[in-house]
Structure formats: C-alpha cells, structure tokens
Amino acid sequence: MTAMPAHTHDEVDWAARLPAMLRGDALDAETFAGVASRLTSELPDTATVVDVGCGTGGMSAALAAELGRRGGGTLILVDATEVLLEQALESATKAAAGAPVRVSTVVADIAGGLPSDVVPPADLIWASAVVHHLPDQQAGVAALAATLGDGGVLALAEGPRQSQCLPWELGIGEPGLERRLLAARDEWFCELRAGMAGVVAMPYGWNVALRRAGLVDVTSFSYLFDHPAPASAAVLAAALDQLAWISRAGAERVGEADQETVHRLTDPADPAFLGNREDVFLFATGTVYWGRSR
Ligand SMILES: C[S@@+](CC[C@H](N)C(=O)[O-])C[C@H]1O[C@@H](n2cnc3c(N)ncnc32)[C@H](O)[C@@H]1O
C-alpha cells in the first residue's frame, strides 16, 4: 500500500460506515458487474484501471473480475480512508480469482489530484460518489482527466442517487416520511459543502464538467438497483442502514414526530420495527457520466 497524507473534506466518518458499505456491495454485486462490463468493453488489452474513492470496493471487485476475464491488467485503488482501502483490496483480489490482475492501493486525498509517481496514465478512471466530496469539484474532475492516457476514459458516477426503501404510508407517523428525511439530508449536504474550506461553486452538470476538463464524446447512462418487496434479510438490513444514514444526516432538520417514527422503525423491540414489514424494498438509480481524452 502506498500511503500519502490523506484526509477527506467532509464531516463523514467513512471508516465507521464500513459494515454498511460492505453489505451494500454484496447486495449490488450484479448491478456493479453490469456497469463494469459496459465500462471495460472497449479497453485495450492489459488495461490500467483506477478506482478512485473506492470505498469498500464493490466496483473494484467488479472491475477486477472484468480485467481477469479479459486476460489481465492493472487495477489501482485510491481512497483517503485506509481501512476501507484494505477491504477493497481484499474484495478485488478475491474477484480477480488468480487471473493476472495486479491490484495495488494508494491512500491519498484526491483534492490535489492523483499522485503521478504511483498512478500511471490510465485507460479507465472510475470515480463513484467521491468528487462531490471535494471543495472544488471542477478542479477534481480536471485533475482526474489529466491522469488519463491517450484515449483514456473518465467515468463519474455522480448526481443525486435516487434511493427509496419505504412505502408512502407506514401506519405510524405522517405519510411521506422518507421524502422528508431525504430533503433534510440534502439540506445537510448543502450546508456541509457551503462550510468546506476553499469551496468553489459548480453551477452546471457533470457532463459539462467533463467537457470543461477537455474530454470528448461525453455522454451518460443510468442503471438500477432494484430489490423488490418482500425484502430478503439482506435487503432489510440494507434498508435499515439506509434509514439510519439518511436520518442521521438530516436528524436535526426534521420534526420530533418524524424523529420518533424513525426511532420506532429502527428499534427491533418495537412492534413497528421495519424488519417485521413485508412491504420494504430497495430501489435506487445511478448515473455514469463519461468522456474520453483525445
Ligand atoms: C460515498 S463513498 C463512495 C464509495 C464507492 N465509490 C461507492 O460508490 O460506493 C465516498 C468514498 O470516497 C472517499 N473519499 C472522500 N473524500 C475523499 C478524498 N478527498 N480523497 C480520497 N477519497 C475520498 C471516502 O473515504 C469513501 O470511501
């Protein structure tokens, strides 16, 4: 593991999120496999792929498996949170299943770009849900684009991930709880960004950010995470993770009645516990914006 001094620019304790992120990786492996297959289909042989802000490595594993299927390559995992990176390394190495895929890790704060001494020009850079955690998102995109080799592809999974797990009416509290929690979470995120040192506004979409970074053939595609009701134990656990995450982020911004409803839904001893319901589901969408260097 190559380690640079690294920290994130948000207030999130990413290490504490490891168990929930890992549960999400397991649940969404099939979706990740589809996205990885699409992203890698036109890569050259023995490609160099970088997973930036890899977290616990759900996509790192899918990318490693694709490189393995294609006969091998190099996969570099980058994150500011060392414990997540260790997990991602384990997942990616396992997914490569003995194929000639070299997997390495770099602990780094990507706000300053990728360290060029350890990250070579890449054929594909995948950065999911990390650039929006940087104070200057456009500078972050430009720095990633600068690390591409000729014809290399930068793929950003960004934009609001639409995510739902609860019915509109729950039988306790006021209908529409989840929408209010998500709105409160968004408010928290806006305040977090506004308070970041050195924050720079990016008043346009991710396709424009890629184009301004000098990339061509910029386009996007979207995909689904679709786990219908009735939920399996794994989906219920992920729904509880999601509810805990969005309610923690927005807790001070919703009323006491909604806080009480969340408390009851997440208390295994309460008859209203979410884990006892047969109408819980998980549905989310993601969008990849991608472009190519000349
Ligand atoms: C929302 S998670 C996304 C994880 C994974 N890419 C995914 O889509 O599931 C954000 C990740 O970015 C990392 N991160 C946040 N700020 C970072 C920074 N400035 N430099 C490098 N990594 C950062 C966090 O440690 C965390 O693993």
The ligand as a Gaussian input file, in Angstrom:
#p B3LYP/6-31G(d) Opt

LIG

0 1
 C      -19.804000       7.780000      -0.774000
 S      -18.337000       6.835000      -0.615000
 C      -18.296000       6.066000      -2.233000
 C      -17.672000       4.708000      -2.200000
 C      -17.771000       3.963000      -3.529000
 N      -17.040000       4.619000      -4.583000
 C      -19.225000       3.819000      -3.917000
 O      -19.683000       4.465000      -4.872000
 O      -19.929000       3.050000      -3.252000
 C      -17.062000       8.049000      -0.739000
 C      -15.659000       7.466000      -0.645000
 O      -14.738000       8.491000      -1.012000
 C      -13.692000       8.557000      -0.063000
 N      -13.262000       9.962000      -0.033000
 C      -13.952000      11.040000       0.388000
 N      -13.228000      12.158000       0.217000
 C      -12.059000      11.769000      -0.350000
 C      -10.887000      12.467000      -0.769000
 N      -10.781000      13.800000      -0.626000
 N       -9.876000      11.769000      -1.329000
 C       -9.963000      10.414000      -1.472000
 N      -11.035000       9.699000      -1.074000
 C      -12.070000      10.373000      -0.520000
 C      -14.284000       8.061000       1.247000
 O      -13.288000       7.548000       2.105000
 C      -15.252000       6.984000       0.736000
 O      -14.616000       5.756000       0.622000

